Amino acid sequence: MKSALPLHALALASVAAAAGWLISCRPESRPPETTAATATAEALPAAPTFASHIAPIVFKNCAVCHRPGEAGPFSLLTFAEVAKRSKLIAEVTARRTMPPWLPVAGHGSFVGERRLTATEIALFQRWHDQGAPEGDAALTPSIPPFTDGWQLGLPDAVVTMPEPFALPADGRDVYRNFVLTVPPGPARFVRGVEFRPGNPRAVHHAFVLVDDQGDSVTLDDAAPGPGYPGMNPGPSARSPGGHFVSWQPGKTPSFVPEGMSWRLAPGARLVVQMHLQPTGRPESVQASVGLFFTNDPPRAVPYKLVLASSQIDVPPGTAAHVVESSYRLPVDVHVLGLIPHAHYLGRALHGTAELPNGTTQWLMRIDDWDFKWQGDYRFSQPVFLPKGTVLRQHFTYDNSEANPRNPFHPPRRITFGPNTTDEMGELWIQVLPASRQDYETLNRDYGQLAITRRLDDMRRRVADTPNDAVVLTEYAKTLIALNRAPEAAPHLQRAIELDDPNAAEAWYLQGMIDVRGGQPGSAQTAFEQAISRQPRHFAAHNALGMLALRAQSPDRALHHFQSAVEAYPEQAATQANLGLTYLKLGRPAEAIAPLEAALSLEPDNPKRKEMLDQARAALTPTATPP
């Protein structure tokens, strides 16, 4: 019987984790943005009042945030509250900074758009200019029936930060990751997530990630206070199943599209990464996440890819520094959503699709990026893009003195980096391939691009921190993934010599190189060294199990596969290897559970089903011939 997984397959984690509808506007033929100045006087009432004209606009577009308990700094539910700020409202709506909505009209239709018409903007201006009259109070519409608490209904499970985080009154923005424990239970399928910030005044935005390996717990334990700092949540905290799960002020939560639930593993943690902003007074933040489950497993799995560049170097005084990247689709897809991302120097963030027939269509156009109002955007209708389409990111950065959002005056040279005073440029794109086969094709093709792009980033990081064992190991891992193991060896050796507590991964990778080089003895020693430093290194246990099977030692293999599954039960390959070993030992009854687990994790894998059928057949008594 063949092994369920080649030994080298665990050298790296996976790189990635509707009707067609096209956006017709091309980048080179952008229609002029309509502004309040173009609204005709005939379209406006001569004497607008709060009751008849302003209140309906405010209740529809502003009050979702500007009401007690929500993110807005003041309430806008009464005539007195709105009239008091009529000048401010007229100014921020004329600049289109309120309501906060960055994409330009006519370049994509998105769910939950917050955009005022030119007439509505002109109404605010005329109302203020005329003294902000109330009009007949009896004509004021009723305040909308906002839902307090959970917007999607009562969640099936609620997980909350175990203790509040104390945000200082003043100082720099804070990026912090908080680990939330999910109630114990079997694997469940999630159809919706709703985030409640607890203190919306202090929370700028948040991302909800899933960690089914526990790296976030280690990072949390090592950091003082609740959570751990930074924009990097750790290697095993990821967005679930190709989905965007985030929160921004004013965002309306929603369920995933039909048939696109995602699996929440037993024992998994949620990691909430929050961008916190001091408010001028001490704040306490204790967020909660509501989870909504379904019995229906996913029938379709979205895929996330990113157009990005780590080669960002913006000279001081430059007003229009351009960064581009692109990717050619190997299969047909439907685009479901986008997340653009840059820091304070970002000015114009454009995403386009160049179709095989030579035409170009917009995916998104942001001409006045504002770091404080970044978000994710889901298309009102999925956008079909055929195989061969080139996705393109075109971002422009303004590092001049004239940029009011520039964090430095006078401007300084700004390069790529994770800090808010560094710069980044990413366009995350969520797509849905037509089939599992197309999904795998996309994963292989995009994975090569992602690894190649990662190589440039890791090379730079090694040059900056040549004695960081983690960086050296990640650089070596990237080289191995590109079949450049000889180049990886000296970096692994240096990481091992540093004897950092994180050297377990370096030893594991060295073992993989030895396996490929036909040196099983050296490989076994390296894997054992990895486990001595990290006893729950599931990949090293799996590798030792495979070596034991090759050496015809199924009892020894069984121990390592059991340890691998105990450390990380969500890896289908190790579950299958455990079941395979039970079969080799003539214990088919014990093989069924891990083989069923492997099949539940990879229901489309025919090899998993074949092995499970073999185990079940071995339990069926053979009829005795008469």
C-alpha positions, 0 to 999 in steps of 0.5 A: 500500500502506498503512503498517503503523503510524500514525505516532502509534502509537509516542508511548507504550509500551503501558500494560500490557504452566479451570473457574470457581470462586468463593470463597463467603465474603463480606466482611460475613459473615466467619467467626471465625478459629479460634485455638489457644484454641478447640482442645478439650482432647479433641483434644490428646494428654495428653502430646505428645512430639517424636518422635510429635507435634512432629517431623511438624509441624516437618518439614512446615511449618518445616524448608523454611526452618529448615535449613542453607543456607536462609533461617531463622536457625537449623536445626530438624531435630533434637530438640535444636534444636527443644527448645532453642527450644520457648518461642519456637516456642510464642509465634510460632505462637500469634501466627501470625507463624510459619510466615509466611502473611498471608492469613486462612483461608477467604478464598481458597485459594492454592498453597503455603499455610503455615498451622498448624491450631489443634490444631497450635498448641495442641500446641506450647504443651502440649509446651513447658508439659510440658518439651518431652519427646523421647519414644521417639526410634525413633518420630521420622520421617525428615527429609524428602528436601529437594532441594538446589540447583535445585528444578525440576531442571537449568535450561536456562540459569543466569545469575548476578550477574557479581560479588558485592554487599557488604552492610554489617553494619548500617544501613538496608535496601537495595533494589538492582537487578542486571543479569544477562546471558542467554546469546546465542541466538535468541528462546526461550520460558520455562516456568519461572524459579527464583531462588537468592539465593546468601545467603538470610540477607541477601535478604528478597525478590526480583523478576525482571524482563526488559529487552529495551531496555537501560535497565538497563545504562545505569543500572548503568553510571552507578552505583558498584559492582554494580547500581544503587539504588532501587525503580525498576528503570528504564523498560524493565525489566518483568515478563514477559508479565503474569507474576509472577516473584518469590522469598520465603523458603520459596516453592516454585518452579513452572512456569507453567500449561500454554500460558502460556510467555513469550517471552525476546527475543534480547539481553534482560537479566534485572534482579533487584531485591532487598530486602536486610537487614543481619544484623549482620555483613558479607554477600556476595550473589551471586544466580543465576536458572535458566531453563527453556525450551520449544519451545511458544509461549504459547497464552494470555497473562495480563494484570496490572492494579493497584488503587492510589492515590497519594493516601496521606496518613496523619496522625500518631496515626491508627490506621485510615486507609482508602485505596480504589480500584476497577476494573470489568472490561469482559470475563470473566476468570479471576483467577490470582494476586495481589500485595498491597503496602504498607509499615510502616503497612499493617495490613489489606489487603483485596481483593474482587470485587463481582459483577454479581448484587449479591453480594460475594466475597473475593479476599484478606483480610490483617488483620495485614499484615507488610512483612517477609513480603510475597509473591505468591499464586497461586490453587489454582483460577482464580477466574472473574469475569464482565464488569461485576465491580467489583474493589475494594482496601480498605487500612487504615493504622495511624500510631499509637504502638501500631503496633509496625512504625511506623518513627517514634516519635513518629509522623510524617505519612506520604505516598505515596512509594517509600521504605520510610518512605513509604507505598504501597498496591497490589493487583496482580491477574493475570487471564486473558481468554478470547480475544485480542479480550478481551485487547485490550478489557481493555488499552484499557479499563484503559489509560485508567484507568492513564493517568488515575491516572498523571496525578495522580501526575505532576502531584504530581511536577512540583510537587515537582521542577519542574526535572527534565527526566525528570519534565516529559517523563513528565508531558507524555507522560501528557497526550499519551496523554489527547489533551491535547497543548496542555497538554503543550507547555509542559512539553516546552519546559521539559524541552528548555530544561534540555538534560538528557541525557534530553531526547531523549524530550522532543524526540521527543514534541514531534515527535509533537505537530508531526506531529499538528498537520500540521507535518512540517518541524518534526517532522523537526527535532525527531526529528533532535534526539532522535537527536542526543542518543540515537542509538539512539532507535528510536521517533524513527528509526521516525518519521523513516522514516514521514515519509520514506515520506510524502515519497516517499523510500523510500531515506531511510526504509530507513536509519531503519527499519534503525536502528530495528530495530537499536536495538530488534528486538522492536518488531513495528511497526518490523520491519513498516515495514522490510519494507514499505519493502523492498517499495516499493523492489522488493526482496521477498527482503529484505522477508521476514526483517523481515516474518517477525520482525514476524509472530513478534512478533504472530502474531495480526496479520492485516496482518503475514501479508498483507504477508508473503504479498505479499513471498513472492508477489513472489518466485514467477515468473509463468507465461508464457502459451503 
